[in-house]
């Protein structure tokens, strides 16, 4: 496993981290299997684990606390997210700070997350949605800074809306935050336009989520793919999105080098961007953890393939189904 600095925190985090949404928000999750996957990742050198209260109303946070207590000899960086008060993802321009992150709500959910995990503090506390206009009402960020000063967490982060990396540039340039989390993958390369330059300028850590585009960049989806009732993916992969995603993914398959999976190619593409501090693929099974953790040792892709994949950028705009 290789390590990178998470911006100005100077934390040495594994360049392949662990996204914990699937352990609580997707069907087919098994707690014992999930914990075994987490432990395998930690054993292979993973040091960054990202969860949220919204992942099963604290269930995923509980698993993270269990992992920390089982690995007291290791430094595992813990990151979670405060849900918006209106419980609506993504944020919309018309939502006010009071709709989503009034100070008392922030304090309440920091406490809930700490109790869920059984931890005295988190390393990184993030707002799970964001609108740059909220900078004009500084009550939210002041409350975050106050709780940070109390030692309840040690760094402040934001999680940006799908396909809207520009909607965090002002926050990054404000100098008030330590990290930013956004979707960045072969298709979604638009953070390179404005957000990544701002992060480099301000030394803000970059957490790349959804490296597999919710599954399409694994190359395993088809236009007939379906999930059990209640699974989040049914509301995201509506027919319009599923068909287009499969078409775009199939167009990449001829580019996958011999002996490499499409998932590995997707991760190694992201590793080729030095602005990224860590990638957080979602994993629920030990074999997935083993495969993803091993990608770090392989390093970035061949420069020629990187250039070709840069041409496969797919700019999208938020839709009703793009939670």
PyMOL commands that set and color helices and strands:
alter all, ss='L'
color gray80, all
select helices_A, chain A and resi 7-9+22-25+31-43+59-70+97-100+103-117+132-136+139-149+165-174+190-192+195-202+213-218+232-236+239-255+262-271+286-298+303-310
alter helices_A, ss='H'
color red, helices_A
select strands_A, chain A and resi 3-5+12-14+18-19+48-50+77-82+122-127+153-159+179-183+205-209+278-280
alter strands_A, ss='S'
color yellow, strands_A
deselect
rebuild
show_as cartoon
